[in-house]
Amino acid sequence: MYRKIKELITKGRITARTIKYKDGNLLFEPEKILERWAEYVEELYNENNHEVDMQEVCVISEMEVEAVIQKN
């Protein structure tokens, strides 16, 4: 019975064969989908988009330091 249920479930899976472009339109052609993925990954890993000011990120107050010292 377990095997039969598993067969029925796996047959019903639907895979997406479309992707949305930036403007919201759906792309159906495999070549266009690959181009969109390449564009997305390039934007994702673009160094200019991930600049972080370390002074803003690493600010620790004196109270936090004292609290840690007192715990130890």
N, CA, C, O and CB atoms as a CASP TS submission, in Angstrom:
PFRMAT TS
TARGET T0000
AUTHOR 0000-0000-0000
METHOD Language model
MODEL 1
PARENT N/A
ATOM      1  N   MET     1       0.828  -1.181   0.000  1.00  0.00           N
ATOM      2  CA  MET     1       0.000   0.000   0.000  1.00  0.00           C
ATOM      3  C   MET     1       0.886   1.263   0.000  1.00  0.00           C
ATOM      4  O   MET     1       0.585   2.238  -0.689  1.00  0.00           O
ATOM      5  CB  MET     1      -0.949  -0.012   1.219  1.00  0.00           C
ATOM      6  N   TYR     2       1.959   1.231   0.767  1.00  0.00           N
ATOM      7  CA  TYR     2       2.869   2.380   0.821  1.00  0.00           C
ATOM      8  C   TYR     2       3.437   2.698  -0.564  1.00  0.00           C
ATOM      9  O   TYR     2       3.486   3.859  -0.970  1.00  0.00           O
ATOM     10  CB  TYR     2       4.016   2.108   1.812  1.00  0.00           C
ATOM     11  N   ARG     3       3.866   1.653  -1.286  1.00  0.00           N
ATOM     12  CA  ARG     3       4.431   1.875  -2.620  1.00  0.00           C
ATOM     13  C   ARG     3       3.412   2.487  -3.578  1.00  0.00           C
ATOM     14  O   ARG     3       3.747   3.369  -4.370  1.00  0.00           O
ATOM     15  CB  ARG     3       4.951   0.561  -3.193  1.00  0.00           C
ATOM     16  N   LYS     4       2.179   2.019  -3.502  1.00  0.00           N
ATOM     17  CA  LYS     4       1.148   2.535  -4.395  1.00  0.00           C
ATOM     18  C   LYS     4       0.878   4.020  -4.109  1.00  0.00           C
ATOM     19  O   LYS     4       0.728   4.812  -5.039  1.00  0.00           O
ATOM     20  CB  LYS     4      -0.150   1.713  -4.245  1.00  0.00           C
ATOM     21  N   ILE     5       0.817   4.389  -2.850  1.00  0.00           N
ATOM     22  CA  ILE     5       0.604   5.800  -2.476  1.00  0.00           C
ATOM     23  C   ILE     5       1.768   6.639  -2.984  1.00  0.00           C
ATOM     24  O   ILE     5       1.555   7.728  -3.517  1.00  0.00           O
ATOM     25  CB  ILE     5       0.454   5.958  -0.928  1.00  0.00           C
ATOM     26  N   LYS     6       2.991   6.154  -2.829  1.00  0.00           N
ATOM     27  CA  LYS     6       4.170   6.891  -3.286  1.00  0.00           C
ATOM     28  C   LYS     6       4.128   7.089  -4.795  1.00  0.00           C
ATOM     29  O   LYS     6       4.452   8.172  -5.281  1.00  0.00           O
ATOM     30  CB  LYS     6       5.458   6.154  -2.883  1.00  0.00           C
ATOM     31  N   GLU     7       3.731   6.056  -5.547  1.00  0.00           N
ATOM     32  CA  GLU     7       3.621   6.186  -6.999  1.00  0.00           C
ATOM     33  C   GLU     7       2.599   7.246  -7.386  1.00  0.00           C
ATOM     34  O   GLU     7       2.840   8.031  -8.303  1.00  0.00           O
ATOM     35  CB  GLU     7       3.245   4.848  -7.624  1.00  0.00           C
ATOM     36  N   LEU     8       1.481   7.277  -6.710  1.00  0.00           N
ATOM     37  CA  LEU     8       0.432   8.245  -7.033  1.00  0.00           C
ATOM     38  C   LEU     8       0.863   9.668  -6.714  1.00  0.00           C
ATOM     39  O   LEU     8       0.551  10.598  -7.457  1.00  0.00           O
ATOM     40  CB  LEU     8      -0.844   7.912  -6.275  1.00  0.00           C
ATOM     41  N   ILE     9       1.574   9.835  -5.620  1.00  0.00           N
ATOM     42  CA  ILE     9       2.013  11.171  -5.215  1.00  0.00           C
ATOM     43  C   ILE     9       3.065  11.703  -6.179  1.00  0.00           C
ATOM     44  O   ILE     9       2.980  12.862  -6.585  1.00  0.00           O
ATOM     45  CB  ILE     9       2.570  11.148  -3.780  1.00  0.00           C
ATOM     46  N   THR    10       4.051  10.900  -6.559  1.00  0.00           N
ATOM     47  CA  THR    10       5.116  11.388  -7.435  1.00  0.00           C
ATOM     48  C   THR    10       4.601  11.704  -8.833  1.00  0.00           C
ATOM     49  O   THR    10       5.168  12.564  -9.506  1.00  0.00           O
ATOM     50  CB  THR    10       6.236  10.363  -7.519  1.00  0.00           C
ATOM     51  N   LYS    11       3.562  11.048  -9.284  1.00  0.00           N
ATOM     52  CA  LYS    11       3.013  11.335 -10.606  1.00  0.00           C
ATOM     53  C   LYS    11       2.329  12.693 -10.637  1.00  0.00           C
ATOM     54  O   LYS    11       2.251  13.313 -11.698  1.00  0.00           O
ATOM     55  CB  LYS    11       2.030  10.248 -11.020  1.00  0.00           C
ATOM     56  N   GLY    12       1.838  13.162  -9.518  1.00  0.00           N
ATOM     57  CA  GLY    12       1.085  14.396  -9.481  1.00  0.00           C
ATOM     58  C   GLY    12       1.904  15.656  -9.336  1.00  0.00           C
ATOM     59  O   GLY    12       1.341  16.750  -9.311  1.00  0.00           O
ATOM     60  N   ARG    13       3.215  15.539  -9.239  1.00  0.00           N
ATOM     61  CA  ARG    13       4.051  16.725  -9.065  1.00  0.00           C
ATOM     62  C   ARG    13       4.114  17.536 -10.353  1.00  0.00           C
ATOM     63  O   ARG    13       4.225  16.996 -11.453  1.00  0.00           O
ATOM     64  CB  ARG    13       5.464  16.326  -8.621  1.00  0.00           C
ATOM     65  N   ILE    14       4.040  18.825 -10.180  1.00  0.00           N
ATOM     66  CA  ILE    14       4.103  19.729 -11.320  1.00  0.00           C
ATOM     67  C   ILE    14       5.382  20.554 -11.196  1.00  0.00           C
ATOM     68  O   ILE    14       5.668  21.106 -10.134  1.00  0.00           O
ATOM     69  CB  ILE    14       2.835  20.651 -11.391  1.00  0.00           C
ATOM     70  N   THR    15       6.131  20.632 -12.259  1.00  0.00           N
ATOM     71  CA  THR    15       7.339  21.451 -12.246  1.00  0.00           C
ATOM     72  C   THR    15       7.078  22.725 -13.042  1.00  0.00           C
ATOM     73  O   THR    15       6.388  22.715 -14.062  1.00  0.00           O
ATOM     74  CB  THR    15       8.555  20.670 -12.829  1.00  0.00           C
ATOM     75  N   ALA    16       7.639  23.799 -12.557  1.00  0.00           N
ATOM     76  CA  ALA    16       7.457  25.082 -13.224  1.00  0.00           C
ATOM     77  C   ALA    16       8.359  25.150 -14.445  1.00  0.00           C
ATOM     78  O   ALA    16       9.542  24.819 -14.372  1.00  0.00           O
ATOM     79  CB  ALA    16       7.753  26.253 -12.262  1.00  0.00           C
ATOM     80  N   ARG    17       7.807  25.571 -15.546  1.00  0.00           N
ATOM     81  CA  ARG    17       8.583  25.723 -16.775  1.00  0.00           C
ATOM     82  C   ARG    17       8.524  27.170 -17.261  1.00  0.00           C
ATOM     83  O   ARG    17       8.739  27.467 -18.436  1.00  0.00           O
ATOM     84  CB  ARG    17       8.064  24.765 -17.869  1.00  0.00           C
ATOM     85  N   THR    18       8.226  28.053 -16.316  1.00  0.00           N
ATOM     86  CA  THR    18       8.186  29.476 -16.637  1.00  0.00           C
ATOM     87  C   THR    18       8.913  30.249 -15.548  1.00  0.00           C
ATOM     88  O   THR    18       9.169  29.732 -14.460  1.00  0.00           O
ATOM     89  CB  THR    18       6.722  29.977 -16.789  1.00  0.00           C
ATOM     90  N   ILE    19       9.233  31.477 -15.856  1.00  0.00           N
ATOM     91  CA  ILE    19       9.854  32.375 -14.891  1.00  0.00           C
ATOM     92  C   ILE    19       9.410  33.786 -15.250  1.00  0.00           C
ATOM     93  O   ILE    19       9.161  34.086 -16.418  1.00  0.00           O
ATOM     94  CB  ILE    19      11.427  32.242 -14.892  1.00  0.00           C
ATOM     95  N   LYS    20       9.313  34.635 -14.262  1.00  0.00           N
ATOM     96  CA  LYS    20       8.898  36.005 -14.523  1.00  0.00           C
ATOM     97  C   LYS    20      10.103  36.871 -14.839  1.00  0.00           C
ATOM     98  O   LYS    20      11.161  36.747 -14.224  1.00  0.00           O
ATOM     99  CB  LYS    20       8.131  36.575 -13.329  1.00  0.00           C
ATOM    100  N   TYR    21       9.917  37.753 -15.815  1.00  0.00           N
ATOM    101  CA  TYR    21      10.921  38.752 -16.135  1.00  0.00           C
ATOM    102  C   TYR    21      10.770  39.906 -15.161  1.00  0.00           C
ATOM    103  O   TYR    21       9.804  39.925 -14.398  1.00  0.00           O
ATOM    104  CB  TYR    21      10.791  39.236 -17.607  1.00  0.00           C
ATOM    105  N   LYS    22      11.673  40.859 -15.154  1.00  0.00           N
ATOM    106  CA  LYS    22      11.625  41.992 -14.234  1.00  0.00           C
ATOM    107  C   LYS    22      10.298  42.739 -14.288  1.00  0.00           C
ATOM    108  O   LYS    22       9.797  43.204 -13.264  1.00  0.00           O
ATOM    109  CB  LYS    22      12.751  42.943 -14.537  1.00  0.00           C
ATOM    110  N   ASP    23       9.735  42.852 -15.481  1.00  0.00           N
ATOM    111  CA  ASP    23       8.494  43.608 -15.645  1.00  0.00           C
ATOM    112  C   ASP    23       7.256  42.786 -15.288  1.00  0.00           C
ATOM    113  O   ASP    23       6.139  43.292 -15.394  1.00  0.00           O
ATOM    114  CB  ASP    23       8.378  44.106 -17.070  1.00  0.00           C
ATOM    115  N   GLY    24       7.429  41.537 -14.871  1.00  0.00           N
ATOM    116  CA  GLY    24       6.306  40.709 -14.454  1.00  0.00           C
ATOM    117  C   GLY    24       5.783  39.781 -15.522  1.00  0.00           C
ATOM    118  O   GLY    24       4.965  38.910 -15.227  1.00  0.00           O
ATOM    119  N   ASN    25       6.230  39.940 -16.765  1.00  0.00           N
ATOM    120  CA  ASN    25       5.794  39.049 -17.843  1.00  0.00           C
ATOM    121  C   ASN    25       6.427  37.676 -17.676  1.00  0.00           C
ATOM    122  O   ASN    25       7.568  37.559 -17.230  1.00  0.00           O
ATOM    123  CB  ASN    25       6.154  39.641 -19.223  1.00  0.00           C
ATOM    124  N   LEU    26       5.675  36.635 -18.037  1.00  0.00           N
ATOM    125  CA  LEU    26       6.182  35.275 -17.943  1.00  0.00           C
ATOM    126  C   LEU    26       7.015  34.934 -19.167  1.00  0.00           C
ATOM    127  O   LEU    26       6.674  35.297 -20.292  1.00  0.00           O
ATOM    128  CB  LEU    26       5.032  34.281 -17.788  1.00  0.00           C
ATOM    129  N   LEU    27       8.112  34.231 -18.926  1.00  0.00           N
ATOM    130  CA  LEU    27       8.957  33.733 -20.009  1.00  0.00           C
ATOM    131  C   LEU    27       8.729  32.234 -20.118  1.00  0.00           C
ATOM    132  O   LEU    27       8.720  31.537 -19.103  1.00  0.00           O
ATOM    133  CB  LEU    27      10.473  34.064 -19.761  1.00  0.00           C
ATOM    134  N   PHE    28       8.546  31.730 -21.325  1.00  0.00           N
ATOM    135  CA  PHE    28       8.265  30.316 -21.531  1.00  0.00           C
ATOM    136  C   PHE    28       9.386  29.590 -22.264  1.00  0.00           C
ATOM    137  O   PHE    28       9.593  28.395 -22.053  1.00  0.00           O
ATOM    138  CB  PHE    28       6.984  30.161 -22.295  1.00  0.00           C
ATOM    139  N   GLU    29      10.110  30.302 -23.122  1.00  0.00           N
ATOM    140  CA  GLU    29      11.150  29.671 -23.930  1.00  0.00           C
ATOM    141  C   GLU    29      12.351  29.327 -23.053  1.00  0.00           C
ATOM    142  O   GLU    29      12.803  30.164 -22.272  1.00  0.00           O
ATOM    143  CB  GLU    29      11.576  30.595 -25.095  1.00  0.00           C
ATOM    144  N   PRO    30      12.876  28.100 -23.174  1.00  0.00           N
ATOM    145  CA  PRO    30      14.026  27.692 -22.342  1.00  0.00           C
ATOM    146  C   PRO    30      15.222  28.630 -22.459  1.00  0.00           C
ATOM    147  O   PRO    30      15.903  28.887 -21.467  1.00  0.00           O
ATOM    148  CB  PRO    30      14.460  26.294 -22.718  1.00  0.00           C
ATOM    149  N   GLU    31      15.488  29.146 -23.663  1.00  0.00           N
ATOM    150  CA  GLU    31      16.627  30.046 -23.840  1.00  0.00           C
ATOM    151  C   GLU    31      16.422  31.342 -23.064  1.00  0.00           C
ATOM    152  O   GLU    31      17.347  31.836 -22.419  1.00  0.00           O
ATOM    153  CB  GLU    31      16.844  30.351 -25.327  1.00  0.00           C
ATOM    154  N   LYS    32      15.213  31.890 -23.125  1.00  0.00           N
ATOM    155  CA  LYS    32      14.908  33.137 -22.418  1.00  0.00           C
ATOM    156  C   LYS    32      14.955  32.929 -20.904  1.00  0.00           C
ATOM    157  O   LYS    32      15.388  33.811 -20.162  1.00  0.00           O
ATOM    158  CB  LYS    32      13.523  33.669 -22.837  1.00  0.00           C
ATOM    159  N   ILE    33      14.509  31.763 -20.456  1.00  0.00           N
ATOM    160  CA  ILE    33      14.541  31.445 -19.023  1.00  0.00           C
ATOM    161  C   ILE    33      15.984  31.394 -18.536  1.00  0.00           C
ATOM    162  O   ILE    33      16.301  31.934 -17.477  1.00  0.00           O
ATOM    163  CB  ILE    33      13.828  30.096 -18.740  1.00  0.00           C
ATOM    164  N   LEU    34      16.857  30.748 -19.304  1.00  0.00           N
ATOM    165  CA  LEU    34      18.273  30.678 -18.931  1.00  0.00           C
ATOM    166  C   LEU    34      18.915  32.060 -18.924  1.00  0.00           C
ATOM    167  O   LEU    34      19.722  32.370 -18.048  1.00  0.00           O
ATOM    168  CB  LEU    34      19.032  29.757 -19.889  1.00  0.00           C
ATOM    169  N   GLU    35      18.556  32.889 -19.900  1.00  0.00           N
ATOM    170  CA  GLU    35      19.086  34.245 -19.931  1.00  0.00           C
ATOM    171  C   GLU    35      18.651  35.030 -18.689  1.00  0.00           C
ATOM    172  O   GLU    35      19.443  35.772 -18.110  1.00  0.00           O
ATOM    173  CB  GLU    35      18.627  34.966 -21.207  1.00  0.00           C
ATOM    174  N   ARG    36      17.397  34.861 -18.290  1.00  0.00           N
ATOM    175  CA  ARG    36      16.879  35.570 -17.116  1.00  0.00           C
ATOM    176  C   ARG    36      17.579  35.104 -15.854  1.00  0.00           C
ATOM    177  O   ARG    36      17.918  35.920 -14.997  1.00  0.00           O
ATOM    178  CB  ARG    36      15.365  35.364 -16.982  1.00  0.00           C
ATOM    179  N   TRP    37      17.807  33.776 -15.724  1.00  0.00           N
ATOM    180  CA  TRP    37      18.524  33.262 -14.556  1.00  0.00           C
ATOM    181  C   TRP    37      19.938  33.822 -14.507  1.00  0.00           C
ATOM    182  O   TRP    37      20.417  34.207 -13.441  1.00  0.00           O
ATOM    183  CB  TRP    37      18.563  31.723 -14.577  1.00  0.00           C
ATOM    184  N   ALA    38      20.606  33.871 -15.648  1.00  0.00           N
ATOM    185  CA  ALA    38      21.962  34.415 -15.696  1.00  0.00           C
ATOM    186  C   ALA    38      21.958  35.879 -15.274  1.00  0.00           C
ATOM    187  O   ALA    38      22.830  36.317 -14.524  1.00  0.00           O
ATOM    188  CB  ALA    38      22.561  34.265 -17.111  1.00  0.00           C
ATOM    189  N   GLU    39      20.979  36.632 -15.756  1.00  0.00           N
ATOM    190  CA  GLU    39      20.871  38.040 -15.388  1.00  0.00           C
ATOM    191  C   GLU    39      20.614  38.195 -13.893  1.00  0.00           C
ATOM    192  O   GLU    39      21.196  39.068 -13.248  1.00  0.00           O
ATOM    193  CB  GLU    39      19.754  38.717 -16.189  1.00  0.00           C
ATOM    194  N   TYR    40      19.745  37.352 -13.340  1.00  0.00           N
ATOM    195  CA  TYR    40      19.418  37.413 -11.915  1.00  0.00           C
ATOM    196  C   TYR    40      20.641  37.119 -11.058  1.00  0.00           C
ATOM    197  O   TYR    40      20.910  37.829 -10.088  1.00  0.00           O
ATOM    198  CB  TYR    40      18.298  36.427 -11.581  1.00  0.00           C
ATOM    199  N   VAL    41      21.381  36.075 -11.412  1.00  0.00           N
ATOM    200  CA  VAL    41      22.567  35.701 -10.629  1.00  0.00           C
ATOM    201  C   VAL    41      23.627  36.786 -10.724  1.00  0.00           C
ATOM    202  O   VAL    41      24.291  37.094  -9.735  1.00  0.00           O
ATOM    203  CB  VAL    41      23.143  34.351 -11.113  1.00  0.00           C
ATOM    204  N   GLU    42      23.788  37.365 -11.898  1.00  0.00           N
ATOM    205  CA  GLU    42      24.758  38.445 -12.058  1.00  0.00           C
ATOM    206  C   GLU    42      24.404  39.627 -11.161  1.00  0.00           C
ATOM    207  O   GLU    42      25.280  40.211 -10.523  1.00  0.00           O
ATOM    208  CB  GLU    42      24.827  38.893 -13.525  1.00  0.00           C
ATOM    209  N   GLU    43      23.116  39.980 -11.112  1.00  0.00           N
ATOM    210  CA  GLU    43      22.675  41.077 -10.248  1.00  0.00           C
ATOM    211  C   GLU    43      22.854  40.722  -8.771  1.00  0.00           C
ATOM    212  O   GLU    43      23.221  41.569  -7.957  1.00  0.00           O
ATOM    213  CB  GLU    43      21.204  41.423 -10.533  1.00  0.00           C
ATOM    214  N   LEU    44      22.594  39.478  -8.445  1.00  0.00           N
ATOM    215  CA  LEU    44      22.677  39.019  -7.063  1.00  0.00           C
ATOM    216  C   LEU    44      24.096  39.122  -6.526  1.00  0.00           C
ATOM    217  O   LEU    44      24.303  39.525  -5.382  1.00  0.00           O
ATOM    218  CB  LEU    44      22.184  37.587  -6.952  1.00  0.00           C
ATOM    219  N   TYR    45      25.069  38.759  -7.348  1.00  0.00           N
ATOM    220  CA  TYR    45      26.458  38.724  -6.898  1.00  0.00           C
ATOM    221  C   TYR    45      27.271  39.928  -7.344  1.00  0.00           C
ATOM    222  O   TYR    45      28.496  39.925  -7.219  1.00  0.00           O
ATOM    223  CB  TYR    45      27.113  37.480  -7.391  1.00  0.00           C
ATOM    224  N   ASN    46      26.624  40.933  -7.850  1.00  0.00           N
ATOM    225  CA  ASN    46      27.317  42.145  -8.260  1.00  0.00           C
ATOM    226  C   ASN    46      27.911  42.805  -7.015  1.00  0.00           C
ATOM    227  O   ASN    46      27.197  43.067  -6.047  1.00  0.00           O
ATOM    228  CB  ASN    46      26.352  43.122  -9.014  1.00  0.00           C
ATOM    229  N   GLU    47      29.192  43.066  -7.042  1.00  0.00           N
ATOM    230  CA  GLU    47      29.873  43.628  -5.870  1.00  0.00           C
ATOM    231  C   GLU    47      29.321  44.985  -5.472  1.00  0.00           C
ATOM    232  O   GLU    47      29.305  45.311  -4.285  1.00  0.00           O
ATOM    233  CB  GLU    47      31.353  43.749  -6.138  1.00  0.00           C
ATOM    234  N   ASN    48      28.872  45.778  -6.419  1.00  0.00           N
ATOM    235  CA  ASN    48      28.362  47.109  -6.111  1.00  0.00           C
ATOM    236  C   ASN    48      27.088  47.063  -5.282  1.00  0.00           C
ATOM    237  O   ASN    48      26.800  48.004  -4.543  1.00  0.00           O
ATOM    238  CB  ASN    48      28.110  47.872  -7.386  1.00  0.00           C
ATOM    239  N   ASN    49      26.336  46.006  -5.391  1.00  0.00           N
ATOM    240  CA  ASN    49      25.080  45.892  -4.653  1.00  0.00           C
ATOM    241  C   ASN    49      25.272  45.446  -3.214  1.00  0.00           C
ATOM    242  O   ASN    49      24.338  45.515  -2.415  1.00  0.00           O
ATOM    243  CB  ASN    49      24.168  44.933  -5.352  1.00  0.00           C
ATOM    244  N   HIS    50      26.468  44.989  -2.874  1.00  0.00           N
ATOM    245  CA  HIS    50      26.671  44.416  -1.546  1.00  0.00           C
ATOM    246  C   HIS    50      27.687  45.183  -0.714  1.00  0.00           C
ATOM    247  O   HIS    50      28.305  44.615   0.188  1.00  0.00           O
ATOM    248  CB  HIS    50      27.108  42.988  -1.671  1.00  0.00           C
ATOM    249  N   GLU    51      27.865  46.452  -1.004  1.00  0.00           N
ATOM    250  CA  GLU    51      28.771  47.255  -0.201  1.00  0.00           C
ATOM    251  C   GLU    51      28.127  47.522   1.154  1.00  0.00           C
ATOM    252  O   GLU    51      26.974  47.949   1.227  1.00  0.00           O
ATOM    253  CB  GLU    51      29.124  48.584  -0.919  1.00  0.00           C
ATOM    254  N   VAL    52      28.863  47.272   2.212  1.00  0.00           N
ATOM    255  CA  VAL    52      28.356  47.458   3.566  1.00  0.00           C
ATOM    256  C   VAL    52      29.351  48.314   4.328  1.00  0.00           C
ATOM    257  O   VAL    52      30.558  48.076   4.267  1.00  0.00           O
ATOM    258  CB  VAL    52      28.123  46.090   4.284  1.00  0.00           C
ATOM    259  N   ASP    53      28.854  49.298   5.038  1.00  0.00           N
ATOM    260  CA  ASP    53      29.708  50.140   5.869  1.00  0.00           C
ATOM    261  C   ASP    53      29.946  49.387   7.175  1.00  0.00           C
ATOM    262  O   ASP    53      29.033  49.252   7.989  1.00  0.00           O
ATOM    263  CB  ASP    53      29.059  51.560   6.127  1.00  0.00           C
ATOM    264  N   MET    54      31.165  48.898   7.376  1.00  0.00           N
ATOM    265  CA  MET    54      31.470  48.074   8.541  1.00  0.00           C
ATOM    266  C   MET    54      31.322  48.842   9.846  1.00  0.00           C
ATOM    267  O   MET    54      31.056  48.229  10.880  1.00  0.00           O
ATOM    268  CB  MET    54      32.873  47.523   8.431  1.00  0.00           C
ATOM    269  N   GLN    55      31.481  50.148   9.838  1.00  0.00           N
ATOM    270  CA  GLN    55      31.310  50.918  11.064  1.00  0.00           C
ATOM    271  C   GLN    55      29.859  50.846  11.532  1.00  0.00           C
ATOM    272  O   GLN    55      29.601  50.809  12.735  1.00  0.00           O
ATOM    273  CB  GLN    55      31.736  52.385  10.848  1.00  0.00           C
ATOM    274  N   GLU    56      28.923  50.827  10.611  1.00  0.00           N
ATOM    275  CA  GLU    56      27.510  50.731  10.994  1.00  0.00           C
ATOM    276  C   GLU    56      27.171  49.340  11.503  1.00  0.00           C
ATOM    277  O   GLU    56      26.337  49.186  12.395  1.00  0.00           O
ATOM    278  CB  GLU    56      26.609  51.084   9.809  1.00  0.00           C
ATOM    279  N   VAL    57      27.812  48.337  10.944  1.00  0.00           N
ATOM    280  CA  VAL    57      27.498  46.957  11.296  1.00  0.00           C
ATOM    281  C   VAL    57      28.109  46.562  12.632  1.00  0.00           C
ATOM    282  O   VAL    57      27.481  45.825  13.392  1.00  0.00           O
ATOM    283  CB  VAL    57      27.983  46.018  10.211  1.00  0.00           C
ATOM    284  N   CYS    58      29.304  47.026  12.939  1.00  0.00           N
ATOM    285  CA  CYS    58      30.063  46.553  14.090  1.00  0.00           C
ATOM    286  C   CYS    58      30.029  47.486  15.289  1.00  0.00           C
ATOM    287  O   CYS    58      30.978  47.495  16.073  1.00  0.00           O
ATOM    288  CB  CYS    58      31.467  46.334  13.691  1.00  0.00           C
ATOM    289  N   VAL    59      29.001  48.249  15.456  1.00  0.00           N
ATOM    290  CA  VAL    59      28.920  49.166  16.585  1.00  0.00           C
ATOM    291  C   VAL    59      28.478  48.384  17.826  1.00  0.00           C
ATOM    292  O   VAL    59      27.409  47.774  17.838  1.00  0.00           O
ATOM    293  CB  VAL    59      27.937  50.342  16.282  1.00  0.00           C
ATOM    294  N   ILE    60      29.316  48.413  18.867  1.00  0.00           N
ATOM    295  CA  ILE    60      29.008  47.748  20.127  1.00  0.00           C
ATOM    296  C   ILE    60      29.082  48.805  21.223  1.00  0.00           C
ATOM    297  O   ILE    60      30.068  49.533  21.338  1.00  0.00           O
ATOM    298  CB  ILE    60      29.994  46.548  20.411  1.00  0.00           C
ATOM    299  N   SER    61      28.048  48.876  22.006  1.00  0.00           N
ATOM    300  CA  SER    61      28.022  49.899  23.052  1.00  0.00           C
ATOM    301  C   SER    61      28.863  49.476  24.252  1.00  0.00           C
ATOM    302  O   SER    61      29.175  48.298  24.425  1.00  0.00           O
ATOM    303  CB  SER    61      26.578  50.178  23.493  1.00  0.00           C
ATOM    304  N   GLU    62      29.223  50.454  25.072  1.00  0.00           N
ATOM    305  CA  GLU    62      29.994  50.169  26.281  1.00  0.00           C
ATOM    306  C   GLU    62      29.200  49.276  27.222  1.00  0.00           C
ATOM    307  O   GLU    62      29.770  48.409  27.885  1.00  0.00           O
ATOM    308  CB  GLU    62      30.388  51.474  26.993  1.00  0.00           C
ATOM    309  N   MET    63      27.898  49.479  27.283  1.00  0.00           N
ATOM    310  CA  MET    63      27.056  48.667  28.171  1.00  0.00           C
ATOM    311  C   MET    63      27.099  47.198  27.772  1.00  0.00           C
ATOM    312  O   MET    63      27.110  46.321  28.635  1.00  0.00           O
ATOM    313  CB  MET    63      25.607  49.173  28.150  1.00  0.00           C
ATOM    314  N   GLU    64      27.123  46.921  26.463  1.00  0.00           N
ATOM    315  CA  GLU    64      27.200  45.536  25.997  1.00  0.00           C
ATOM    316  C   GLU    64      28.532  44.912  26.387  1.00  0.00           C
ATOM    317  O   GLU    64      28.576  43.750  26.793  1.00  0.00           O
ATOM    318  CB  GLU    64      27.009  45.465  24.474  1.00  0.00           C
ATOM    319  N   VAL    65      29.617  45.670  26.269  1.00  0.00           N
ATOM    320  CA  VAL    65      30.939  45.161  26.637  1.00  0.00           C
ATOM    321  C   VAL    65      30.995  44.881  28.129  1.00  0.00           C
ATOM    322  O   VAL    65      31.488  43.834  28.549  1.00  0.00           O
ATOM    323  CB  VAL    65      32.043  46.162  26.239  1.00  0.00           C
ATOM    324  N   GLU    66      30.490  45.814  28.934  1.00  0.00           N
ATOM    325  CA  GLU    66      30.496  45.616  30.389  1.00  0.00           C
ATOM    326  C   GLU    66      29.654  44.433  30.802  1.00  0.00           C
ATOM    327  O   GLU    66      30.025  43.702  31.722  1.00  0.00           O
ATOM    328  CB  GLU    66      29.999  46.858  31.093  1.00  0.00           C
ATOM    329  N   ALA    67      28.530  44.228  30.144  1.00  0.00           N
ATOM    330  CA  ALA    67      27.672  43.089  30.463  1.00  0.00           C
ATOM    331  C   ALA    67      28.375  41.774  30.194  1.00  0.00           C
ATOM    332  O   ALA    67      28.252  40.834  30.981  1.00  0.00           O
ATOM    333  CB  ALA    67      26.381  43.157  29.665  1.00  0.00           C
ATOM    334  N   VAL    68      29.112  41.691  29.096  1.00  0.00           N
ATOM    335  CA  VAL    68      29.851  40.475  28.757  1.00  0.00           C
ATOM    336  C   VAL    68      30.984  40.252  29.752  1.00  0.00           C
ATOM    337  O   VAL    68      31.220  39.119  30.172  1.00  0.00           O
ATOM    338  CB  VAL    68      30.407  40.556  27.320  1.00  0.00           C
ATOM    339  N   ILE    69      31.686  41.314  30.134  1.00  0.00           N
ATOM    340  CA  ILE    69      32.784  41.194  31.096  1.00  0.00           C
ATOM    341  C   ILE    69      32.254  40.720  32.443  1.00  0.00           C
ATOM    342  O   ILE    69      32.884  39.883  33.089  1.00  0.00           O
ATOM    343  CB  ILE    69      33.523  42.542  31.255  1.00  0.00           C
ATOM    344  N   GLN    70      31.127  41.230  32.872  1.00  0.00           N
ATOM    345  CA  GLN    70      30.568  40.838  34.159  1.00  0.00           C
ATOM    346  C   GLN    70      30.084  39.389  34.163  1.00  0.00           C
ATOM    347  O   GLN    70      30.122  38.731  35.203  1.00  0.00           O
ATOM    348  CB  GLN    70      29.426  41.760  34.526  1.00  0.00           C
ATOM    349  N   LYS    71      29.636  38.892  33.033  1.00  0.00           N
ATOM    350  CA  LYS    71      29.196  37.496  32.954  1.00  0.00           C
ATOM    351  C   LYS    71      30.352  36.547  33.115  1.00  0.00           C
ATOM    352  O   LYS    71      30.182  35.445  33.635  1.00  0.00           O
ATOM    353  CB  LYS    71      28.494  37.228  31.639  1.00  0.00           C
ATOM    354  N   ASN    72      31.543  36.958  32.672  1.00  0.00           N
ATOM    355  CA  ASN    72      32.724  36.081  32.745  1.00  0.00           C
ATOM    356  C   ASN    72      33.393  36.334  34.040  1.00  0.00           C
ATOM    357  O   ASN    72      34.415  35.716  34.338  1.00  0.00           O
ATOM    358  CB  ASN    72      33.706  36.309  31.570  1.00  0.00           C
TER
END
